[in-house]
Amino acid sequence: MDSKNEQYNILLKALLPSELFDYFEIVKIDIDDKAMDVYLDELNQPPQEYSGEKLTSKGFRDYVAIQDFPIRERAVYLHVRQRKWLVESSGKIVGKEWDLVAKGSRYTKGFAAFLKELLG
């Protein structure tokens, strides 16, 4: 990786929720006057709870949009795409469980906690 891309990655890791980088890779970023849309695909790592099973990758689920803290007066939307896996022995489709969204919302946990404190 060249140093310019490395610097961009350092900046993104400082601006976006750090736990994203444990589970996802950034595949695209769109920025306009009102919003920043960050597209993320789950890393190609099968779920741990099925480590004893034969799994076959079956692509991705649809993108889910999660709102995060605004940056420079732009709304920030994280478009997250989760991988899905076929458990060969049962025919069941499974995915990893990740804990990025505040329960009952479409906000990151940090942004939801901030809004709750601010608005009560």
N, C-alpha and C positions, 0 to 999 in steps of 0.2 A: 504494500500500500504506500502510495507516495505521501509526503508530509502534508500536502494541502488537504487531501482526503482525511488524513489522520486528525488534522486540526478541526475539520468540520465535524467529525465523529465526536471529538472531545466536547465541542460546543453543544451538539445535540444531546449528549449524555448529561450535560449540565442543565439543559432547559426542559427535557422531557422526564417523566417518572423513571427513576433508575431501574425499577423492577421490569420494565419493558425489555431491557436488553438481556435479561435472564431467559426470556421466552421467545423473543421475536427479533427479526431483522427488518430494517427499513428498506423497502423496495421502491418507494417513490415519495416525493414531496411536491405538493402544489401550493403556491403562495400567490394570493392576490391582495387587493386593498383591504378586504374584510376578513379573510380567513387564511389559516394555514392548515392544509389537509396532509396528514402523514399516514402513508399506507404501510402496514406492517404484516409480514407473513410469519407464522410460527416456525421456529427452527425445526429441522428434520430430526427430531429425537422422540422415539416412541414413549408412550406413558410408562412410568416406572412400575405401576401396579400390574402391568401385563408383561413384565419382563420374562416370565416363564412360558409365555404363549408365542406362537408363530403369528406375527402381524404383517399385514400387507397394507402399504400406503394406498389410500383411495382419494388423494388430492386434498382439496380444501373445502370448508364450509363457506357460505357467503360472508362478505365483509360485514362487520358490526361496527357502528360508529359510536365512539365514546368521546365526550367532551372533557377537555382538560383546561387548566388555567390559560387565560388569554396571554398572548405575547405581543407587546408593542401595539396594543389596541386591535389585535386580530384575534378572532375566535380560533381556538385550536381544536381540531377534530382528529382523533386517532382512529383510523379505519383498520380494524384488526381482523385478520383471517386465520382461523384455527384449522390445523390439519385434522384429518379423520383417518382412522385405521380400521381395517377389518380383522377381527379375531377369527382366525381360520377354523378353530375348533367349534365355535358357536355360531358363526355368521353374524355376530353382533358388531355394529359400528361404534367405535369409541374414540374419545379424544382426551387430551390432557385437561386437567382442572387447573385453572389459573385464577388468581385472586387480585384483579386489577380494578374492578368496578365496585362502587359503593352499592350495597344492597338496595334494591328497589329504585335504582336510577340508571342513567346513562352517563354518569360522571365518574371520573377517576376518584379513588378514595380520598386523595389529598384535596382535590377541588371540592368535593362534596362536604368534607369536614370544614373547609374554609367558608363555604356558603352557609352551612348550618350555624357556625359561630357568628358570622356576620349578620345573618337574617334571623337567627333564633329558631 
